[in-house]
């Protein structure tokens, strides 16, 4: 065929656009799924709004029994940030109890079942006068009230005495093993923390913040969460937010010993003591900090270079697990910080998080590990590198590919310097790091260097009396 005219084509861009991994918190706990319109058990659900979360998990103000409801309230009501991934481990088929022949009375066509956690599809209603059974949907309707109790409305039945039997959720049956999870031996289904790797494959989002409010004060749960947030899908990493026991540890002087004895000592672990409160409502600081991280990062183009410390938690105080008020002065809060534990203080402009150090402090003196903003930046950058060049895996290993990786990432680092996010960064592909045996085997090693902007943790100044200014007494101060 003769080419006659003007022809055009396109060449792939030689510089890759860096893929930045935003925040995705994964929160494992329990929920009143009996109230949900589309209940989920041991399934990660990505929720952008409160409405989506309640549809999948229901909502109840009893956060001790239903810990995911605390997260829903904090993220979508208190901080108004998202999305988050929620995983409920409370299984209505397992974590339940039976109620038999509970007496209720229909008056003016209405009766109330005052139990919480009722499974409506198990309800069996019997008219006492003639022992006839009534059918849900035909003889009466059932609907949840805001407080979790159930209102029955008559369709065909008459007023009078009835007995109702049903199953209801029993959250106390959920234990540490349910939260930690694993692979079910019969169904081979991932449960609890074992669902964390599913987040990326389901939603194409890296779970970089992990928490389980109401559970991480239990050492076995905390250790499992820390492990689960490492090497996610064998390539990603994240931070575990953990609460130190605020029941037996009822004084700040006991925190350091408890922390060390129970191995809350990891560089990817951010510890908190005690609890926070708004009035009489008790919150886990881990939940508040997770939402605060979203807020701070959103103000910084989703780059986690700024510490969540000294940022408002939107609370009114701190307390122990039982609600007993805790008073911390600055020196006591700093003592906790010196031992790798963050807290909250009301020192200037409201209650704020106080503490930059991760769990490995003070034994680990490496700034990339012991400072939360620096640790998060390293995790973020490693995750970004993996995401950006994943599609280059198995491509021809020629100079074009090597130059693309080096040039793209150096340009990216230069952009971060311009934004004052890092002080400097570079990537190198050196022959000394790539022996012939590795190249033959298809292994290519790139060395990266990065210095994130540090934290102004201590600002000092000295004031001196200058006698020279006494001369201003003569001549009107001119």
VOMAR-489568 format. One record per residue (C-alpha): residue number from 1; residue in one letter; z, y, x. Coordinates in steps of 0.2 Angstrom, whole numbers, always signed. Layout:
<lomis>
- NUM|A|Z|Y|X
...
</lomis>
This chain:
<lomis>
- 1|X|+0|+0|+0
- 2|X|-5|+17|+7
- 3|X|+9|+30|+7
- 4|X|+2|+47|+2
- 5|X|+14|+61|-3
- 6|X|+32|+65|+1
- 7|X|+46|+51|+1
- 8|X|+65|+53|+3
- 9|X|+80|+42|+5
- 10|X|+98|+42|+9
- 11|X|+109|+37|+24
- 12|X|+127|+32|+22
- 13|X|+139|+46|+28
- 14|X|+145|+42|+46
- 15|X|+162|+49|+42
- 16|X|+173|+40|+30
- 17|X|+183|+49|+17
- 18|X|+202|+44|+20
- 19|X|+209|+36|+5
- 20|X|+227|+42|+2
- 21|X|+240|+31|-7
- 22|X|+250|+41|-19
- 23|X|+267|+36|-26
- 24|X|+269|+20|-36
- 25|X|+287|+16|-40
- 26|X|+290|-2|-45
- 27|X|+306|-4|-55
- 28|X|+313|-22|-60
- 29|X|+327|-24|-73
- 30|X|+330|-28|-91
- 31|X|+324|-20|-107
- 32|X|+327|-22|-126
- 33|X|+310|-30|-128
- 34|X|+315|-36|-146
- 35|X|+311|-18|-151
- 36|X|+294|-17|-142
- 37|X|+278|-17|-151
- 38|X|+270|-27|-136
- 39|X|+284|-35|-127
- 40|X|+282|-40|-109
- 41|X|+292|-52|-98
- 42|X|+290|-54|-79
- 43|X|+273|-44|-81
- 44|X|+271|-28|-71
- 45|X|+266|-14|-83
- 46|X|+259|+3|-77
- 47|X|+266|+17|-88
- 48|X|+259|+34|-88
- 49|X|+270|+40|-102
- 50|X|+286|+37|-111
- 51|X|+276|+31|-126
- 52|X|+268|+17|-116
- 53|X|+284|+12|-108
- 54|X|+293|+11|-125
- 55|X|+279|+1|-133
- 56|X|+280|-12|-119
- 57|X|+299|-12|-117
- 58|X|+308|-4|-131
- 59|X|+322|+9|-128
- 60|X|+341|+9|-130
- 61|X|+354|+20|-123
- 62|X|+365|+6|-117
- 63|X|+359|+6|-99
- 64|X|+371|-6|-93
- 65|X|+363|-20|-103
- 66|X|+345|-12|-102
- 67|X|+343|-5|-85
- 68|X|+324|-1|-87
- 69|X|+329|+12|-100
- 70|X|+338|+22|-87
- 71|X|+321|+23|-77
- 72|X|+311|+28|-93
- 73|X|+324|+42|-97
- 74|X|+324|+48|-79
- 75|X|+306|+48|-75
- 76|X|+298|+53|-92
- 77|X|+312|+64|-99
- 78|X|+323|+71|-85
- 79|X|+309|+74|-71
- 80|X|+293|+72|-82
- 81|X|+284|+62|-68
- 82|X|+274|+46|-67
- 83|X|+266|+34|-68
- 84|X|+278|+20|-64
- 85|X|+277|+1|-64
- 86|X|+291|-7|-74
- 87|X|+295|-26|-74
- 88|X|+307|-33|-87
- 89|X|+315|-50|-83
- 90|X|+325|-52|-99
- 91|X|+316|-66|-108
- 92|X|+320|-68|-127
- 93|X|+316|-86|-126
- 94|X|+330|-89|-113
- 95|X|+342|-74|-113
- 96|X|+348|-75|-131
- 97|X|+362|-81|-142
- 98|X|+362|-87|-160
- 99|X|+372|-79|-175
- 100|X|+375|-90|-190
- 101|X|+378|-84|-208
- 102|X|+383|-66|-205
- 103|X|+388|-58|-221
- 104|X|+379|-43|-227
- 105|X|+377|-34|-243
- 106|X|+362|-26|-251
- 107|X|+366|-10|-260
- 108|X|+353|+1|-269
- 109|X|+340|-11|-261
- 110|X|+346|-8|-243
- 111|X|+357|-18|-230
- 112|X|+361|-16|-212
- 113|X|+363|-29|-198
- 114|X|+374|-20|-186
- 115|X|+370|-31|-171
- 116|X|+360|-25|-156
- 117|X|+346|-35|-149
- 118|X|+341|-44|-165
- 119|X|+325|-55|-164
- 120|X|+317|-51|-181
- 121|X|+305|-66|-181
- 122|X|+321|-78|-180
- 123|X|+329|-70|-195
- 124|X|+334|-81|-210
- 125|X|+341|-73|-225
- 126|X|+350|-82|-239
- 127|X|+356|-75|-256
- 128|X|+374|-81|-258
- 129|X|+374|-83|-277
- 130|X|+361|-96|-278
- 131|X|+358|-101|-260
- 132|X|+340|-96|-261
- 133|X|+331|-92|-245
- 134|X|+321|-75|-244
- 135|X|+306|-72|-234
- 136|X|+303|-58|-222
- 137|X|+288|-48|-227
- 138|X|+288|-55|-244
- 139|X|+305|-52|-251
- 140|X|+311|-39|-239
- 141|X|+306|-29|-224
- 142|X|+316|-26|-207
- 143|X|+315|-12|-196
- 144|X|+325|-6|-181
- 145|X|+335|+10|-182
- 146|X|+336|+22|-166
- 147|X|+353|+14|-162
- 148|X|+345|-3|-161
- 149|X|+353|-10|-177
- 150|X|+342|-17|-191
- 151|X|+339|-10|-208
- 152|X|+333|-22|-222
- 153|X|+324|-15|-237
- 154|X|+322|-26|-253
- 155|X|+305|-29|-260
- 156|X|+309|-42|-273
- 157|X|+327|-47|-270
- 158|X|+342|-40|-280
- 159|X|+358|-31|-274
- 160|X|+372|-42|-269
- 161|X|+380|-53|-255
- 162|X|+369|-62|-243
- 163|X|+370|-72|-227
- 164|X|+359|-69|-212
- 165|X|+356|-80|-197
- 166|X|+346|-75|-182
- 167|X|+344|-75|-163
- 168|X|+348|-60|-153
- 169|X|+346|-54|-135
- 170|X|+361|-58|-123
- 171|X|+358|-47|-108
- 172|X|+374|-54|-99
- 173|X|+364|-70|-96
- 174|X|+353|-61|-84
- 175|X|+359|-64|-67
- 176|X|+354|-59|-49
- 177|X|+342|-74|-48
- 178|X|+332|-67|-62
- 179|X|+330|-50|-54
- 180|X|+326|-58|-37
- 181|X|+314|-70|-45
- 182|X|+301|-81|-36
- 183|X|+288|-93|-42
- 184|X|+293|-103|-57
- 185|X|+292|-122|-53
- 186|X|+284|-127|-69
- 187|X|+273|-112|-74
- 188|X|+269|-106|-56
- 189|X|+271|-89|-63
- 190|X|+278|-75|-52
- 191|X|+295|-68|-58
- 192|X|+306|-53|-53
- 193|X|+303|-46|-36
- 194|X|+289|-59|-34
- 195|X|+279|-49|-45
- 196|X|+278|-34|-33
- 197|X|+262|-40|-24
- 198|X|+253|-41|-41
- 199|X|+254|-22|-43
- 200|X|+240|-18|-31
- 201|X|+229|-32|-38
- 202|X|+232|-27|-56
- 203|X|+231|-8|-54
- 204|X|+224|-4|-37
- 205|X|+240|+5|-33
- 206|X|+251|+2|-18
- 207|X|+269|+0|-23
- 208|X|+278|+11|-10
- 209|X|+295|+14|-19
- 210|X|+305|-1|-25
- 211|X|+321|-1|-35
- 212|X|+332|-11|-47
- 213|X|+345|+1|-54
- 214|X|+361|-8|-59
- 215|X|+357|-22|-48
- 216|X|+355|-16|-30
- 217|X|+374|-14|-27
- 218|X|+374|-33|-26
- 219|X|+370|-38|-8
- 220|X|+358|-52|-12
- 221|X|+348|-42|-23
- 222|X|+347|-27|-11
- 223|X|+342|-39|+4
- 224|X|+328|-47|-7
- 225|X|+321|-30|-12
- 226|X|+321|-24|+6
- 227|X|+311|-40|+11
- 228|X|+300|-38|-4
- 229|X|+295|-21|+0
- 230|X|+289|-26|+17
- 231|X|+272|-34|+21
- 232|X|+267|-32|+2
- 233|X|+250|-42|+0
- 234|X|+252|-45|+19
- 235|X|+246|-27|+23
- 236|X|+256|-14|+14
- 237|X|+274|-8|+15
- 238|X|+286|+3|+5
- 239|X|+304|+9|+4
- 240|X|+318|+1|-5
- 241|X|+331|+12|-14
- 242|X|+348|+4|-15
- 243|X|+364|+9|-23
- 244|X|+381|+5|-14
- 245|X|+394|-2|-24
- 246|X|+404|+11|-33
- 247|X|+417|+0|-41
- 248|X|+427|-8|-27
- 249|X|+421|+5|-15
- 250|X|+431|+19|-24
- 251|X|+433|+31|-9
- 252|X|+420|+38|+3
- 253|X|+431|+31|+18
- 254|X|+426|+14|+12
- 255|X|+408|+16|+11
- 256|X|+403|+14|+30
- 257|X|+412|-3|+32
- 258|X|+405|-10|+15
- 259|X|+388|-4|+20
- 260|X|+389|-13|+37
- 261|X|+398|-29|+31
- 262|X|+384|-31|+18
- 263|X|+369|-27|+29
- 264|X|+363|-12|+20
- 265|X|+356|-7|+37
- 266|X|+337|-7|+37
- 267|X|+325|+6|+42
- 268|X|+315|+4|+26
- 269|X|+331|+5|+15
- 270|X|+338|+22|+8
- 271|X|+356|+20|+3
- 272|X|+366|+30|-10
- 273|X|+384|+32|-15
- 274|X|+392|+34|-28
- 275|X|+384|+37|-45
- 276|X|+378|+53|-53
- 277|X|+382|+59|-71
- 278|X|+376|+71|-84
- 279|X|+392|+74|-94
- 280|X|+398|+57|-98
- 281|X|+381|+48|-95
- 282|X|+381|+39|-79
- 283|X|+365|+37|-68
- 284|X|+361|+28|-52
- 285|X|+356|+40|-38
- 286|X|+342|+28|-33
- 287|X|+333|+31|-50
- 288|X|+335|+50|-48
- 289|X|+329|+50|-30
- 290|X|+314|+39|-35
- 291|X|+309|+52|-48
- 292|X|+313|+67|-36
- 293|X|+302|+59|-23
- 294|X|+288|+60|-35
- 295|X|+292|+78|-39
- 296|X|+293|+84|-21
- 297|X|+277|+74|-16
- 298|X|+267|+81|-31
- 299|X|+271|+99|-25
- 300|X|+264|+93|-8
- 301|X|+248|+86|-13
- 302|X|+256|+69|-14
- 303|X|+260|+69|+5
- 304|X|+277|+63|+8
- 305|X|+281|+74|+23
- 306|X|+296|+83|+15
- 307|X|+313|+75|+13
- 308|X|+320|+73|-4
- 309|X|+337|+79|+3
- 310|X|+344|+95|-3
- 311|X|+332|+94|-19
- 312|X|+340|+96|-36
- 313|X|+344|+79|-45
- 314|X|+346|+88|-62
- 315|X|+364|+81|-64
- 316|X|+381|+89|-67
- 317|X|+392|+78|-56
- 318|X|+395|+62|-46
- 319|X|+407|+48|-51
- 320|X|+412|+30|-49
- 321|X|+405|+15|-59
- 322|X|+418|+18|-72
- 323|X|+415|+36|-74
- 324|X|+430|+42|-63
- 325|X|+425|+59|-56
- 326|X|+422|+60|-37
- 327|X|+425|+76|-27
- 328|X|+416|+77|-10
- 329|X|+417|+92|+1
- 330|X|+403|+95|+14
- 331|X|+412|+87|+28
- 332|X|+414|+71|+18
- 333|X|+396|+71|+13
- 334|X|+391|+73|+31
- 335|X|+402|+58|+36
- 336|X|+392|+47|+24
- 337|X|+376|+54|+31
- 338|X|+382|+50|+48
- 339|X|+383|+32|+43
- 340|X|+366|+30|+35
- 341|X|+371|+34|+17
- 342|X|+365|+49|+6
- 343|X|+375|+56|-8
- 344|X|+375|+72|-19
- 345|X|+385|+88|-18
- 346|X|+386|+104|-27
- 347|X|+387|+116|-12
- 348|X|+374|+129|-16
- 349|X|+363|+130|-32
- 350|X|+368|+115|-41
- 351|X|+370|+96|-38
- 352|X|+357|+90|-25
- 353|X|+354|+75|-15
- 354|X|+362|+76|+2
- 355|X|+356|+65|+17
- 356|X|+340|+61|+27
- 357|X|+345|+45|+36
- 358|X|+339|+28|+31
- 359|X|+350|+13|+32
- 360|X|+347|+9|+50
- 361|X|+356|+25|+56
- 362|X|+366|+27|+67
- 363|X|+363|+11|+77
- 364|X|+344|+14|+77
- 365|X|+340|+31|+86
- 366|X|+321|+30|+83
- 367|X|+317|+45|+73
- 368|X|+302|+36|+65
- 369|X|+314|+23|+58
- 370|X|+330|+33|+54
- 371|X|+324|+48|+45
- 372|X|+317|+46|+27
- 373|X|+303|+58|+28
- 374|X|+297|+52|+44
- 375|X|+298|+34|+39
- 376|X|+289|+37|+23
- 377|X|+275|+46|+33
- 378|X|+273|+31|+44
- 379|X|+272|+19|+29
- 380|X|+260|+31|+20
- 381|X|+248|+33|+35
- 382|X|+248|+14|+38
- 383|X|+244|+11|+20
- 384|X|+231|+24|+20
- 385|X|+222|+16|+36
- 386|X|+222|-1|+27
- 387|X|+215|+6|+11
- 388|X|+202|+17|+20
- 389|X|+194|+4|+31
- 390|X|+196|-12|+21
- 391|X|+178|-12|+16
- 392|X|+173|-11|+34
- 393|X|+181|-28|+37
- 394|X|+167|-41|+41
- 395|X|+154|-28|+45
- 396|X|+144|-28|+61
- 397|X|+156|-23|+75
- 398|X|+145|-11|+84
- 399|X|+147|+6|+91
- 400|X|+143|+14|+74
- 401|X|+158|+6|+66
- 402|X|+169|+10|+80
- 403|X|+164|+28|+81
- 404|X|+166|+29|+62
- 405|X|+184|+24|+62
- 406|X|+189|+35|+77
- 407|X|+179|+50|+71
- 408|X|+185|+49|+53
- 409|X|+203|+47|+57
- 410|X|+203|+60|+70
- 411|X|+196|+72|+58
- 412|X|+208|+67|+45
- 413|X|+223|+70|+57
- 414|X|+216|+87|+61
- 415|X|+216|+91|+43
- 416|X|+234|+86|+41
- 417|X|+238|+98|+56
- 418|X|+229|+112|+47
- 419|X|+240|+109|+32
- 420|X|+256|+109|+43
- 421|X|+260|+91|+37
- 422|X|+260|+84|+55
- 423|X|+261|+92|+72
- 424|X|+248|+82|+79
- 425|X|+239|+65|+78
- 426|X|+225|+55|+85
- 427|X|+217|+38|+85
- 428|X|+209|+29|+100
- 429|X|+199|+14|+104
- 430|X|+202|+9|+122
- 431|X|+195|-5|+132
- 432|X|+212|-9|+139
- 433|X|+219|-13|+122
- 434|X|+204|-24|+118
- 435|X|+202|-39|+130
- 436|X|+186|-48|+130
- 437|X|+194|-64|+122
- 438|X|+200|-53|+107
- 439|X|+183|-45|+105
- 440|X|+174|-62|+105
- 441|X|+187|-68|+92
- 442|X|+182|-53|+81
- 443|X|+199|-44|+84
- 444|X|+198|-25|+86
- 445|X|+213|-14|+90
- 446|X|+214|+5|+87
- 447|X|+229|+14|+93
- 448|X|+236|+29|+83
- 449|X|+248|+42|+87
- 450|X|+256|+54|+74
- 451|X|+270|+66|+74
- 452|X|+276|+71|+57
- 453|X|+284|+88|+54
- 454|X|+302|+86|+57
- 455|X|+317|+90|+46
- 456|X|+327|+106|+49
- 457|X|+343|+96|+46
- 458|X|+354|+108|+56
- 459|X|+351|+126|+58
- 460|X|+362|+135|+70
- 461|X|+365|+153|+75
- 462|X|+377|+162|+86
- 463|X|+383|+180|+82
- 464|X|+390|+191|+96
- 465|X|+398|+208|+96
- 466|X|+387|+220|+105
- 467|X|+397|+235|+112
- 468|X|+381|+244|+116
- 469|X|+380|+248|+98
- 470|X|+396|+259|+99
- 471|X|+384|+272|+107
- 472|X|+377|+275|+90
- 473|X|+393|+284|+86
- 474|X|+386|+298|+96
- 475|X|+370|+306|+90
- 476|X|+371|+300|+72
- 477|X|+365|+283|+76
- 478|X|+348|+288|+83
</lomis>
